[in-house]
Amino acid sequence: MNLVVKYLIYMILQIPRVMSKIDRTNKSFFVEQIKIIEKLSKQEKQIKKITNILMKKRDSGKTIFTVGNGGSASTASHFVSDLLKTTITKKNKRFKAISLVDNFPVVLAWANDVSYADIFVEQLNNFISKGDVIIAFSGSGRSENVVKAIKYAKKQGAICIGITGMSGGQFKKICDECIIVPSNDMLSIESVHLLLCHYIVSSIRNQGVPVFKYE
């Protein structure tokens, strides 16, 4: 069993042991997550490649941008929080990361004055430089504002990473690197997206001496 499967199944198994008392319907949800994770193991090389890209960009001082809508927006924000603090290791540079979902006044200003489809593109226009990275989260891979952000970032010379599900939508065509969660259930897709982020963060921590320990 490869490292990705071991780590992600371990996370699932941290669910309290009282799970044996949960009714069958709810228990099936957790069983389904494990099946999805096992299928996802086929993309282990891709996950490791993305982790290495992020570490190289950290070391070269490039900026990581994240985008998403709804539940994917919360994942985009959460991942940046972990990149900025949880990944800090001794003797290594810190990540420069910005979640483009977090500045509500700016998001609402662009949505109101221009278009919701442009809320990420317009922010990237302020910040992005050649060699930066954009990480886009979308359950379907079809969100218009996210797709526009990827295409714009690519034109500026950024590396585009897509984390999605279902068929992959447009992500699999326009992203430089793409992870597709093998599921059509949005709740499962979004759950695994966060697990993937934590796997990447854990991998980065394990390649150094973490400043913060959570025990």
Backbone as numpy.savetxt, mean C-alpha at the origin, in Angstrom:
# Nx Ny Nz CAx CAy CAz Cx Cy Cz
6.84 -23.56 2.77 5.99 -22.37 2.77 6.88 -21.13 2.77
6.64 -20.20 1.84 7.53 -19.07 1.73 7.29 -18.02 2.80
8.16 -17.03 2.85 8.16 -16.03 3.91 6.88 -15.21 3.95
6.38 -14.82 2.77 5.18 -14.00 2.74 4.01 -14.75 3.36
3.81 -15.99 2.95 2.71 -16.77 3.49 2.85 -16.94 4.99
4.06 -17.27 5.45 4.29 -17.46 6.88 3.93 -16.20 7.67
4.38 -15.06 7.17 4.14 -13.81 7.90 2.66 -13.47 7.93
2.00 -13.52 6.77 0.61 -13.09 6.70 -0.32 -14.06 7.42
-0.04 -15.36 7.34 -0.86 -16.31 8.08 -0.65 -16.12 9.57
0.58 -15.80 9.95 0.86 -15.52 11.37 -0.01 -14.38 11.86
-0.13 -13.32 11.05 -0.95 -12.18 11.43 -2.41 -12.59 11.60
-2.91 -13.40 10.67 -4.29 -13.87 10.78 -4.49 -14.67 12.06
-3.50 -15.51 12.41 -3.63 -16.39 13.56 -3.50 -15.67 14.90
-3.23 -14.37 14.85 -3.20 -13.60 16.08 -4.60 -13.26 16.56
-5.59 -13.58 15.73 -6.98 -13.39 16.13 -7.18 -14.18 17.42
-7.85 -13.61 18.41 -8.04 -14.29 19.70 -8.50 -15.74 19.57
-8.07 -16.56 20.50 -8.37 -17.98 20.43 -9.85 -18.28 20.62
-10.59 -17.26 21.06 -12.03 -17.46 21.21 -12.71 -17.59 19.86
-11.92 -17.49 18.79 -12.46 -17.63 17.45 -13.22 -18.95 17.32
-12.86 -19.95 18.11 -13.53 -21.25 18.04 -15.00 -21.14 18.42
-15.34 -20.04 19.11 -16.72 -19.83 19.54 -17.51 -18.96 18.56
-16.80 -18.43 17.55 -17.47 -17.57 16.58 -18.34 -18.44 15.68
-19.50 -17.94 15.27 -20.37 -18.76 14.42 -19.72 -19.02 13.07
-20.22 -20.00 12.37 -19.61 -20.46 11.13 -19.49 -19.38 10.07
-20.50 -18.53 9.97 -20.49 -17.47 8.96 -19.32 -16.53 9.15
-19.11 -16.08 10.38 -18.00 -15.17 10.65 -16.65 -15.88 10.56
-16.61 -17.12 10.97 -15.36 -17.87 10.91 -14.92 -18.05 9.45
-15.88 -18.20 8.55 -15.55 -18.40 7.14 -14.83 -17.21 6.55
-15.07 -16.02 7.11 -14.39 -14.81 6.64 -12.88 -14.96 6.86
-12.49 -15.41 8.04 -11.07 -15.57 8.35 -10.45 -16.68 7.51
-11.19 -17.74 7.29 -10.71 -18.83 6.47 -10.45 -18.34 5.05
-11.34 -17.49 4.55 -11.19 -16.94 3.20 -9.95 -16.08 3.10
-9.64 -15.33 4.16 -8.44 -14.49 4.14 -7.17 -15.33 4.00
-7.15 -16.46 4.71 -6.00 -17.35 4.63 -5.84 -17.91 3.22
-6.95 -18.27 2.59 -6.90 -18.79 1.21 -6.34 -17.74 0.26
-6.78 -16.49 0.45 -6.31 -15.39 -0.41 -4.81 -15.19 -0.22
-4.37 -15.23 1.02 -2.95 -15.04 1.32 -2.10 -16.14 0.70
-2.60 -17.36 0.75 -1.87 -18.48 0.15 -1.72 -18.28 -1.36
-2.77 -17.79 -2.01 -2.70 -17.51 -3.45 -1.76 -16.34 -3.73
-1.76 -15.38 -2.82 -0.92 -14.20 -2.99 0.57 -14.54 -2.94
0.90 -15.67 -2.34 2.31 -16.07 -2.21 3.00 -16.21 -3.56
2.21 -16.39 -4.62 2.79 -16.49 -5.96 3.42 -15.17 -6.39
3.07 -14.09 -5.70 3.61 -12.77 -6.03 4.71 -12.33 -5.06
5.28 -13.29 -4.36 6.30 -12.97 -3.35 7.48 -12.19 -3.94
7.96 -12.59 -5.11 9.09 -11.89 -5.72 8.74 -10.44 -6.00
7.50 -10.20 -6.42 7.05 -8.85 -6.71 7.01 -8.01 -5.44
6.54 -8.60 -4.35 6.47 -7.89 -3.07 7.87 -7.53 -2.58
8.80 -8.49 -2.71 10.19 -8.22 -2.30 10.81 -7.14 -3.18
10.49 -7.15 -4.47 11.02 -6.15 -5.39 10.55 -4.76 -4.99
9.28 -4.65 -4.65 8.73 -3.35 -4.23 9.38 -2.89 -2.94
9.59 -3.81 -2.02 10.26 -3.46 -0.76 11.66 -2.93 -1.03
12.38 -3.56 -1.93 13.74 -3.12 -2.26 13.73 -1.75 -2.95
12.74 -1.52 -3.80 12.62 -0.21 -4.47 12.44 0.88 -3.41
11.57 0.64 -2.45 11.31 1.64 -1.42 12.56 1.92 -0.59
13.32 0.89 -0.27 14.53 1.08 0.52 15.59 1.87 -0.26
15.70 1.58 -1.55 16.66 2.32 -2.38 16.27 3.79 -2.49
14.97 4.04 -2.62 14.50 5.42 -2.71 14.67 6.15 -1.38
14.51 5.44 -0.29 14.80 6.01 1.03 16.25 6.44 1.10
17.14 5.56 0.69 18.57 5.83 0.80 19.04 6.95 -0.14
18.31 7.15 -1.25 18.69 8.21 -2.20 17.93 9.51 -1.96
17.11 9.54 -0.90 16.43 10.77 -0.53 15.22 11.12 -1.37
14.66 10.16 -2.08 13.48 10.41 -2.90 12.21 10.36 -2.04
11.13 10.89 -2.57 9.88 10.96 -1.82 8.89 9.90 -2.29
8.19 9.30 -1.31 7.15 8.32 -1.59 5.80 9.01 -1.41
4.94 8.95 -2.41 3.59 9.51 -2.33 2.59 8.37 -2.33
1.51 8.50 -1.55 0.46 7.49 -1.56 -0.89 8.13 -1.86
-1.75 7.37 -2.56 -3.08 7.86 -2.91 -4.09 6.72 -2.81
-5.36 7.09 -2.65 -6.43 6.11 -2.60 -7.73 6.78 -2.22
-8.83 6.07 -2.34 -10.15 6.58 -1.98 -10.80 5.67 -0.95
-11.63 6.23 -0.09 -12.36 5.41 0.88 -11.44 4.60 1.77
-11.68 3.29 1.84 -10.84 2.42 2.65 -9.40 2.44 2.17
-9.21 2.58 0.86 -7.86 2.65 0.31 -7.15 3.94 0.72
-7.94 4.99 0.96 -7.35 6.25 1.44 -6.81 6.07 2.85
-7.56 5.34 3.68 -7.08 5.11 5.04 -5.83 4.24 5.03
-5.73 3.30 4.10 -4.53 2.48 3.97 -3.35 3.33 3.50
-3.61 4.22 2.56 -2.56 5.12 2.06 -2.01 5.97 3.20
-2.90 6.47 4.05 -2.48 7.29 5.19 -1.73 6.46 6.23
-2.26 5.29 6.52 -1.65 4.40 7.51 -0.23 3.99 7.08
-0.08 3.67 5.80 1.23 3.23 5.30 2.27 4.33 5.45
1.88 5.56 5.15 2.82 6.68 5.29 3.20 6.86 6.76
2.24 6.70 7.65 2.54 6.80 9.08 3.61 5.79 9.47
3.47 4.56 8.99 4.46 3.52 9.29 5.81 3.80 8.64
5.79 4.31 7.40 7.05 4.62 6.72 7.82 5.71 7.46
7.09 6.70 7.96 7.74 7.84 8.61 8.27 7.53 10.01
7.66 6.58 10.69 8.09 6.30 12.06 8.49 4.85 12.30
7.59 3.91 11.99 7.83 2.51 12.35 9.04 1.91 11.65
9.37 2.40 10.46 10.50 1.83 9.70 11.85 2.41 10.11
11.88 3.36 11.02 13.16 3.98 11.37 14.10 2.93 11.98
15.27 2.81 11.37 16.29 1.90 11.87 17.60 2.66 12.07
18.38 2.19 13.03 19.64 2.86 13.37 20.61 2.86 12.18
21.28 3.98 12.00 22.32 4.16 10.98 21.79 4.20 9.55
20.46 4.25 9.39 19.87 4.36 8.06 19.10 5.67 7.94
18.97 6.16 6.71 18.19 7.36 6.49 16.72 7.08 6.79
15.96 8.16 7.00 14.53 8.01 7.20 13.79 8.22 5.88
12.61 7.64 5.81 11.79 7.82 4.61 11.24 9.24 4.53
11.14 9.73 3.30 10.38 10.94 3.01 9.10 10.45 2.36
7.97 10.63 3.02 6.71 10.10 2.50 5.56 11.07 2.77
4.67 11.18 1.79 3.53 12.08 1.89 2.27 11.36 1.42
1.25 11.37 2.28 -0.05 10.83 1.89 -0.88 11.98 1.31
-1.28 11.86 0.07 -2.02 12.94 -0.59 -3.51 12.91 -0.25
-3.90 12.04 0.69 -5.31 12.01 1.11 -5.54 12.80 2.40
-4.47 13.22 3.06 -4.59 13.73 4.43 -4.88 15.22 4.58
-4.53 16.02 3.59 -4.75 17.46 3.71 -6.16 17.80 3.20
-7.13 17.68 4.09 -8.53 17.84 3.69 -8.86 19.18 3.04
-8.35 20.31 3.57 -8.65 21.58 2.92 -8.16 21.64 1.47
-6.97 21.10 1.22 -6.43 21.10 -0.14 -7.24 20.17 -1.04
-7.55 18.97 -0.53 -8.35 18.02 -1.31 -9.70 18.62 -1.68
-10.36 19.25 -0.70 -11.68 19.82 -0.94 -11.62 21.04 -1.86
-10.53 21.80 -1.76 -10.39 22.97 -2.62 -10.29 22.56 -4.09
-9.46 21.54 -4.37 -9.31 21.09 -5.75 -10.59 20.42 -6.24
-11.24 19.65 -5.36 -12.49 18.99 -5.75 -13.58 20.01 -6.07
-13.65 21.07 -5.26 -14.68 22.09 -5.44 -14.40 23.01 -6.62
-13.15 23.41 -6.79 -12.81 24.43 -7.79 -12.46 23.84 -9.16
-12.00 22.59 -9.17 -11.61 21.99 -10.44 -12.40 20.69 -10.67
-11.98 19.61 -10.02 -12.67 18.32 -10.19 -12.12 17.33 -9.17
-13.00 16.46 -8.67 -12.54 15.41 -7.76 -11.54 14.50 -8.46
-11.66 14.39 -9.74 -10.75 13.54 -10.52 -9.32 14.07 -10.50
-9.15 15.34 -10.12 -7.82 15.97 -10.16 -7.21 16.23 -8.78
-7.83 15.71 -7.73 -7.35 16.04 -6.38 -5.93 15.56 -6.10
-5.51 14.48 -6.74 -4.16 13.96 -6.52 -3.16 14.53 -7.54
-3.59 14.65 -8.78 -2.73 15.21 -9.82 -2.26 16.61 -9.44
-3.18 17.43 -8.97 -2.82 18.82 -8.65 -1.84 18.90 -7.48
-1.97 18.00 -6.52 -1.01 17.99 -5.41 0.36 17.49 -5.88
0.35 16.49 -6.74 1.62 15.99 -7.28 2.35 17.09 -8.05
1.57 17.94 -8.69 2.15 19.04 -9.46 2.97 19.98 -8.58
2.68 20.01 -7.29 3.43 20.83 -6.34 4.73 20.17 -5.89
4.72 18.82 -5.84 5.79 18.13 -5.15 6.67 17.19 -5.96
6.09 16.49 -6.91 6.78 15.33 -7.47 8.00 15.70 -8.31
9.02 14.85 -8.22 10.26 15.01 -8.99 10.63 13.68 -9.61
11.47 13.74 -10.60 11.94 12.53 -11.27 12.60 11.59 -10.26
12.24 10.33 -10.32 12.84 9.35 -9.42 12.04 9.11 -8.15
11.01 9.93 -7.91 10.14 9.70 -6.76 9.28 8.46 -7.01
8.48 8.09 -6.02 7.62 6.92 -6.13 6.19 7.29 -5.75
5.23 6.80 -6.51 3.82 6.92 -6.11 3.29 5.51 -5.88
2.63 5.32 -4.74 1.99 4.04 -4.43 0.49 4.27 -4.42
-0.21 3.60 -5.33 -1.64 3.79 -5.47 -2.40 2.57 -4.95
-3.37 2.83 -4.08 -4.21 1.77 -3.54 -5.61 1.88 -4.14
-6.13 0.78 -4.65 -7.48 0.75 -5.20 -7.95 -0.70 -5.28
-9.12 -0.97 -4.73 -9.63 -2.33 -4.76 -9.86 -2.85 -6.17
-10.27 -1.94 -7.06 -10.59 -2.33 -8.43 -9.50 -1.99 -9.43
-8.66 -0.99 -9.09 -7.64 -0.54 -10.03 -8.21 0.37 -11.11
-9.42 0.91 -10.84 -10.07 1.72 -11.86 -10.44 3.14 -11.38
-10.14 3.50 -10.15 -10.52 4.82 -9.63 -9.93 5.93 -10.50
-10.80 6.80 -11.01 -10.36 7.80 -11.98 -9.26 8.72 -11.46
-9.44 9.26 -10.25 -8.45 10.20 -9.74 -7.11 9.53 -9.46
-7.15 8.26 -9.09 -5.92 7.51 -8.82 -5.21 7.17 -10.13
-5.98 6.73 -11.12 -5.41 6.42 -12.43 -4.76 7.66 -13.05
-5.43 8.80 -12.93 -4.87 10.05 -13.46 -3.56 10.41 -12.75
-3.53 10.17 -11.44 -2.33 10.47 -10.67 -1.16 9.59 -11.12
-1.43 8.33 -11.37 -0.38 7.40 -11.83 0.17 7.86 -13.18
-0.73 8.17 -14.10 -0.30 8.58 -15.44 0.51 9.87 -15.39
0.09 10.79 -14.54 0.82 12.07 -14.41 2.20 11.82 -13.81
2.23 11.03 -12.75 3.51 10.75 -12.08 4.49 10.07 -13.03
3.97 9.18 -13.85 4.83 8.47 -14.80 5.46 9.43 -15.80
4.68 10.41 -16.23 5.20 11.41 -17.16 6.31 12.25 -16.53
6.26 12.38 -15.21 7.27 13.17 -14.49 8.50 12.33 -14.13
8.51 11.07 -14.54 9.67 10.22 -14.29 9.65 9.49 -12.96
8.45 9.37 -12.36 8.34 8.66 -11.09 8.09 7.18 -11.33
8.42 6.37 -10.33 8.10 4.94 -10.38 6.70 4.76 -9.82
5.86 4.03 -10.54 4.46 3.86 -10.15 4.20 2.44 -9.67
3.75 2.34 -8.43 3.44 1.05 -7.82 1.95 0.98 -7.55
1.31 -0.07 -8.03 -0.11 -0.25 -7.81 -0.39 -1.42 -6.89
-1.29 -1.23 -5.94 -1.72 -2.32 -5.06 -3.24 -2.39 -5.18
-3.71 -3.47 -5.76 -5.12 -3.54 -6.13 -5.68 -4.94 -5.92
-6.81 -5.25 -6.58 -7.43 -6.55 -6.46 -8.25 -6.84 -7.70
-9.19 -7.79 -7.58 -10.06 -8.16 -8.70 -9.22 -8.52 -9.93
-9.50 -7.89 -11.07 -8.76 -8.20 -12.30 -7.52 -7.33 -12.44
-7.35 -6.34 -11.54 -6.22 -5.41 -11.63 -6.58 -4.12 -12.31
-7.73 -4.09 -12.99 -8.17 -2.87 -13.66 -7.10 -2.28 -14.56
-6.95 -0.96 -14.52 -5.93 -0.29 -15.32 -4.54 -0.37 -14.70
-4.50 -0.69 -13.42 -3.21 -0.72 -12.73 -2.21 -1.65 -13.41
-2.66 -2.82 -13.79 -1.74 -3.81 -14.35 -1.17 -3.36 -15.68
-1.81 -2.38 -16.30 -1.34 -1.87 -17.59 -0.44 -0.65 -17.44
-0.72 0.21 -16.45 -0.02 1.50 -16.37 1.02 1.59 -15.26
1.00 0.64 -14.32 1.97 0.71 -13.22 3.28 0.00 -13.59
4.37 0.48 -13.04 5.67 -0.17 -13.25 5.72 -1.49 -12.49
5.13 -1.48 -11.29 5.06 -2.68 -10.46 3.63 -2.76 -9.92
3.09 -3.98 -9.84 1.70 -4.11 -9.42 1.49 -5.40 -8.63
0.79 -5.28 -7.51 0.38 -6.44 -6.72 -1.14 -6.51 -6.80
-1.65 -7.67 -7.20 -3.09 -7.85 -7.34 -3.55 -8.90 -6.33
-4.35 -8.47 -5.37 -4.90 -9.41 -4.38 -5.93 -10.29 -5.10
-5.75 -11.61 -5.07 -6.63 -12.51 -5.81 -8.00 -12.70 -5.15
-8.83 -11.67 -5.26 -10.17 -11.73 -4.68 -11.05 -10.69 -5.36
-12.35 -10.95 -5.38 -13.32 -9.98 -5.89 -14.11 -9.33 -4.76
-13.80 -9.69 -3.53 -14.49 -9.14 -2.37 -13.73 -7.93 -1.84
-14.37 -6.76 -1.86 -13.68 -5.53 -1.50 -13.16 -5.53 -0.06
-13.95 -6.10 0.87 -13.50 -6.14 2.26 -12.23 -6.97 2.40
-12.19 -8.09 1.72 -11.00 -8.95 1.77 -9.81 -8.28 1.12
-10.04 -7.62 -0.01 -8.96 -6.92 -0.72 -8.34 -5.86 0.16
-9.19 -5.04 0.78 -8.68 -3.95 1.62 -7.98 -4.48 2.87
-8.48 -5.59 3.41 -7.83 -6.21 4.57 -6.41 -6.67 4.22
-6.29 -7.32 3.09 -4.99 -7.85 2.66 -4.05 -6.72 2.27
-4.58 -5.62 1.73 -3.74 -4.47 1.40 -2.99 -3.99 2.65
-3.71 -3.89 3.76 -3.06 -3.43 4.98 -2.05 -4.45 5.49
-2.37 -5.74 5.35 -1.41 -6.77 5.73 -0.15 -6.67 4.88
-0.31 -6.39 3.59 0.85 -6.23 2.71 1.72 -5.07 3.17
1.07 -3.97 3.53 1.83 -2.80 4.02 2.61 -3.16 5.27
1.99 -3.88 6.17 2.67 -4.27 7.41 3.78 -5.27 7.13
3.59 -6.12 6.14 4.66 -7.05 5.76 5.87 -6.27 5.25
5.63 -5.29 4.39 6.72 -4.48 3.84 7.44 -3.72 4.95
6.67 -3.14 5.86 7.25 -2.40 6.98 8.08 -3.34 7.86
7.55 -4.52 8.14 8.26 -5.50 8.96 9.56 -5.95 8.28
9.50 -6.13 6.96 10.68 -6.54 6.21 11.78 -5.47 6.29
11.38 -4.21 6.17 12.34 -3.11 6.26 12.96 -3.06 7.66
12.15 -3.23 8.68 12.64 -3.23 10.06 13.64 -4.37 10.28
13.35 -5.52 9.68 14.20 -6.70 9.89 15.56 -6.58 9.20
15.68 -5.61 8.30 16.95 -5.43 7.60 17.82 -4.35 8.26
17.46 -3.98 9.46 18.23 -3.01 10.22 17.98 -3.23 11.70
18.34 -2.22 12.49 18.09 -2.27 13.93 17.01 -1.23 14.23
15.77 -1.67 14.45 14.67 -0.72 14.65 14.87 0.17 15.88
14.54 1.43 15.71 14.62 2.38 16.82 13.47 2.14 17.78
12.31 1.80 17.24 11.12 1.56 18.06 10.79 0.08 18.09
10.57 -0.44 19.29 10.18 -1.82 19.45 8.77 -1.88 20.01
8.00 -2.82 19.52 6.61 -2.97 19.96 6.44 -4.35 20.58
6.65 -4.40 21.88 6.59 -5.68 22.58 5.63 -5.59 23.75
